[in-house]
């Protein structure tokens, strides 16, 4: 055993606040409910905190039962959204019937399920510009991850991969170098583990949590979002400036060609099929066993 799962986080709407949960159902595209919704502009293009940091202040709430395996929403099940200066918005968890075309996030474009005029007005008023809330249409759409790293795997509206894992040791090592420590929510992981040395996760290419095997496919390159205070929506220069000093591609791969990227965390995909599997849940306290690893960060995929 290399570590234990200390926390699990789900981000129902891309770039909005996360929810900490003691246990979460697994799906091939990530933890259930993770990045299932997306806020888009009038052209259907995704909004993220990179350009709309106010999204950090949108707080989603889901029914407690939503994190039970095989839970099915009823007509009275809602995603509830709260934000400063806004009345709460209730979004039915029953699947909407309206399909909208021309939705795009990074390299992907396709159709999605539109959550309607009330949700559109709520986000338009909050952001001060035309906006709509859409849901990933898993019945008709597929969003493959980069086949160079994980061929055959899919995700919903996450940046690139179904799962992101970070260790508490890595966060602690970073915070020792910062004048003002930052919380883990700056990095928006799904799985936080504890009990291993800092940046051990860099080396993990295959791990087992509970009875499920995950492949570590690529170190997570970081954008400006970690510089945004998730409690205020205000951006600064840290922790990126400090990370550049010891977590850049130049630092981790001194013999490689630098691309100006910094890394923090490991992207994962679920290795096995979940078809017919019972107990498709991981939870805080689960042991993390390393099955395969590389010997140095220079050997890790980036």
Secondary structure, DSSP 8 states (H G I E B T S, - for coil): --EEEEEEEE-SBTTS--EEESEEEEETTEETTTT-EEEE-TTSBB--TTT-GGGGG-EEE--GGGGSTT----TT-EEEEE-TT---EEEESS----EEEEEEETTEEEEEEE--HHHHHHHHHHHTS--EEEEE-TTT--EE--HHHHTT-EESSSSS-SEEEEEHHHHHHHHTT-SS---GGGT--SEEEESS-TTGGGGEEEEEETTEEEEEEEEEE--SGGGB-TTT--B-STTHHHHHHHSBHHHH-TTS---S-BEEEEEEEE-S--TT-S--EEETT-EEEEEEE-SSGGGS--
